[in-house]
Amino acid sequence: MTSRQNRNHRDRADRGIPEATVARLPVYLRALTGLQERGVATVSSEELAAAAGVNSAKLRKDLSHLGSYGTRGVGYEVEYLVYQISRELGLTQDWVVAIIGVGNLGRALAGYGGFASRGFRVAGLLDADEAIVGQEISGMTVEHTDRLEDVIADHGVSIAVIATPAAAAQGVCDRVVAAGVTSVLNFAPVVLSVPDGVDVRKVDLSIELQILAFHEQRKAGGPDDYAPLASGDAPPGATQYVEAVEA
């Protein structure tokens, strides 16, 4: 962990900011940035809460952890609140990112313009596939994963984005952690094991889709249409499936 990361993490701990609040701060920042782009100077807690999709009481409590209480009858100053949240999230400085795994997802991430505007500079693209190594993607040359440790050291990488196949993800994670990276964004469909002091955020699109499927099913009236299964019973359709597999 770099000295800046240590300082930010320690400052949050000293102020006792809950992790749930930290998770909502980027949502508030996105809403505030939209207001700022429209030239809005002040915003009430009710308006900001509605834009962020939370209730106003929760928003006010979250922002109080930053020492921001707004002004009665006026609300919050948008520009200053953007600065406060950006500072709290560490976005007033640049963070160097390396993307490991440059398949379809890795290429999309490399070309995402929102990283730079939010203080994240992609400095390295790496892949193990010789057919991909050497290609120019979004102005960068893909390097072989054999050079992973060198890229991390040369560019001062703070955050590693893992977009490899599941089978390769843990090995890549072990290497970036050994090289000194303590923040990992994992897109691989696997749970990574890391030592204490290493933060991992997992993004699994298939899980998000399954959650949406659950809500769609509920809206359509299922699965409550099925009677509870007795012990040993198969779910509807399972017998036909088993017969088809055995055939």
TAJO-V151923 format. One line per field, one symbol per residue. ss: DSSP state (@ for helix, = for strand, . for the rest). phi: phi as a letter, one per 40 degrees, with the letter a starting at -180 (. if undefined). A space follows every 50 residues. Layout:
ss = ???
phi = ???
This chain:
ss = ..@@@@@@@@@@@@@...@@@@@@@@@@@@@@@@@@@....==.@@@@@@ @@...@@@@@@@@@......=...===@@@@@@@@@@@......====== ...@@@@@@@...@@@@..========........==..==.==@@@@@@ @@@@@...====...@@@@@@@@@@@@@....====............== ==..@@@@@@@@@@@@@@@..................@@@@@@@@@.
phi = .ccccdcccccccccgcccccdccdcccccccccccccgccbaccccccc ccgbcccccccdccccgbbgbdgbhbcdcccdcdcdcccgccbcbcbbbb hbcdcccccccccccccbgbbcbabbaccdccdgccbfgbccbccdcdcc ccccbgcbbbbbbccdcccccccdccccchcbbbbbbccacccbcdgbcb bbbbcccccccccdccccccgbcccccdccdgcccdgcccccccccc
